[in-house]
């Protein structure tokens, strides 16, 4: 309960801040100076890690008056965030940030959670005037290694080729649009390096053969993987995340979060999380899953 109490106390202080701005002016300046020393991805990572380590300072990176929540199982604002933290699982929350990068006002975090069960997660945070004002995520259960022995987290982590960010984002946007949305399978090798393609999807093996075998299995068993809309592409250097909407499995309405690593202009590694979007009657906020 120590972690939860610390964070909830900080939440209460933040909510009080709006009515006590004059009295706290000097302290606010100090906090702002400290915050400005951290990059957006560092602030976002610290916020995620505070779920486990109990640090209350990262909650101060959130704008207490504007926090738009797109996790449909959580209510809007800091009150919704606090409600989740007030009911931790047995043993507390666990959060290990594996990858992080930033793109303009956005930070992207790839995390191994123990959050009411072992989870793999992608979190996206949007910043405005130096504060976090919006959050999206996609979560799925952690599974055993895939047919190639790869997990949902292992693989490259180093950010390189920052000068190629725009070009690498264009590669991913082209792949999603032309191959996955428009079905132009003859263009696959224009975007994926068939000799180096490493796959972290729990059911798919490395290489284009692994991808093809997975697609064949789905077709033979009446399953689908349909991309309908590309909502967002975010990247830094060799890492690019795409957020898409479509249908999966037996036709469930889902969000596709795909993380790609690009090398020499081609995709060489892929991680993903597919999460079913609940019926609107079950939403705890009205912001929708996407809304970029």
Secondary structure as GFF3:
##gff-version 3
##sequence-region A 1 292
A	DSSP	alpha_helix	2	17	.	.	.	ID=ss1
A	DSSP	alpha_helix	25	36	.	.	.	ID=ss2
A	DSSP	alpha_helix	40	53	.	.	.	ID=ss3
A	DSSP	three_ten_helix	57	61	.	.	.	ID=ss4
A	DSSP	beta_strand	68	69	.	.	.	ID=ss5
A	DSSP	alpha_helix	77	85	.	.	.	ID=ss6
A	DSSP	beta_strand	94	103	.	.	.	ID=ss7
A	DSSP	beta_strand	106	114	.	.	.	ID=ss8
A	DSSP	beta_strand	118	128	.	.	.	ID=ss9
A	DSSP	beta_strand	131	141	.	.	.	ID=ss10
A	DSSP	three_ten_helix	162	164	.	.	.	ID=ss11
A	DSSP	alpha_helix	165	174	.	.	.	ID=ss12
A	DSSP	pi_helix	175	181	.	.	.	ID=ss13
A	DSSP	three_ten_helix	185	190	.	.	.	ID=ss14
A	DSSP	beta_strand	198	199	.	.	.	ID=ss15
A	DSSP	alpha_helix	207	220	.	.	.	ID=ss16
A	DSSP	beta_strand	224	236	.	.	.	ID=ss17
A	DSSP	beta_strand	239	249	.	.	.	ID=ss18
A	DSSP	beta_strand	252	263	.	.	.	ID=ss19
A	DSSP	beta_strand	266	276	.	.	.	ID=ss20
A	DSSP	three_ten_helix	280	282	.	.	.	ID=ss21
###
